Amino acid sequence: MYDFSADSADCARAVEAGLSEYLTGARLSGPGPVAERLVAAMRHGSLEGGKRLRPLLVRQSAAIFSLPKDQTLRAGLAIEMVHCYSLIHDDLPAMDDDDLRRGRPTVHKAYDDATAILAGDALLTQAFAVLADPACHPDAETRIRLVGELAAGSGTGGMVGGQMRDIEGEQGGFSETDIATMQAMKTGALIRAAVRMGAILGGADARALSALTAYAEAAGRAFQLADDILDVTATPEAMGKATGKDQDAGKQTVVSRLGVDGARKMLDGIVNEALLALRTFGPKADGLRATARYFAVRQK
Ligand code: GRG
């Protein structure tokens, strides 16, 4: 039987070790010597913390096609690097202006704004180097597909574009559809990319990829809705934040419209939608099923 706690803890350990091994001067070398301060800031923003959910989704999606977990690690590291970069930049004064992340000072607080911008840029760039490396997957076409998938999830039509829409939405005038589109891009696109990257690694056919995409889109909505619920129910301490700046009263979410109970009901419905998308897969999809269920009950 699939054990979510054991698998997620094992994945988190593997990601921590993998990132730590990757993010050293020797591994990051290019045509010039590596700036130690930059590497230290990259490590600060990516090590010791985080649930590592996106690498877990890569692993669980690939498991449907019986791909061993160690063969998904490189792709998992790449997507986690992108995720960490997004958090470093999101915490900057020009964005959310947060002092704490995962219970520790944000990168710009521990270093400075310019170093935090560069550490994020370097993690983003490094992610694609990890995917381009044949150690990620022996087949070049598969690697190219992974690069395309991560670029689509993190770029203009994905996470970065969603962040831009979010900033525009602060002026007001956003419809519910606009908010849903923004969230699907800002948060959902990377979750979608993680599931699809696992499927690509596993050699999924078009039908399986489409079912897994439907799962991922529902799971992304569940993740975001759970995050909105936690914004009003969890303490800033539980979330590892200093003041809970994301919890600002004026923020329009499903929770402010439906209340916490209404939002929880909606969350259960979305999780069921995610589970339904996996109906053809059998027990090998139990990992993905467990993660969708976890999104509904997570406390941070
Ligand atoms: C700045 C380019 C750029 C993008 C920012 C993802 C994002 C876009 C901002 C993060 C702000 C935020 C709190 C979004 C809500 C959902 C989210 C991504 C939460 C953090 O992800 P977890 O819970 O974090 O997976 P851990 O710490 O476990 O890795």
Residues whose N, C-alpha, C, O or C-beta is under 5 A from the ligand:
A	BS01	GRG	G50 K51 R52 L53 S86 H89 D90 M159 V160 Q163 K186 T187 D227 K300
